Amino acid sequence: MGFWAFLEGILLFANSMAILNEDRFLAPRGWTLSELQGRTRNSLKGQIIGLVHACQFMRLPLILLNIIVIIVKLFYG
């Protein structure tokens, strides 16, 4: 596995976090920022919730990175 494949994997993971719908998927399972209080922000669950919301916040850069990866794949295979 090369470095480029590793970066593509990270991009795919960020894409999967960015498309999660908070109302339909996250809220029924208790994975919203509003349900975190005080100390639970430093827990593993709190860190994962923060990662999901960070990916959702960074949707525009993810779109641009996806376009760049698609163009590179088109030209270089």
C-alpha positions, 0 to 999 in steps of 0.5 A: 500500500502506497502513500497515495492509497493511504491518503485516498483512504483517509479522504474516503473516511472523511467523506463518510463522516461528512455525509452522516445526517445528524437528525436521522442517524446521529441523534437517535443514537445519542451522538450529538454535540448537545448531548455531551456535557463537561467531562464526556467531551474528553472521552472516546465517544466525545472525541468521535463526535467531535471528529464527525462534526469537524468533518461535517464542518469542512465539507467545502474543502472535502469537495475540493480535495475530491475534485483534485483526487478525481482529476489526478486519477483521470490523468495518472490512473 
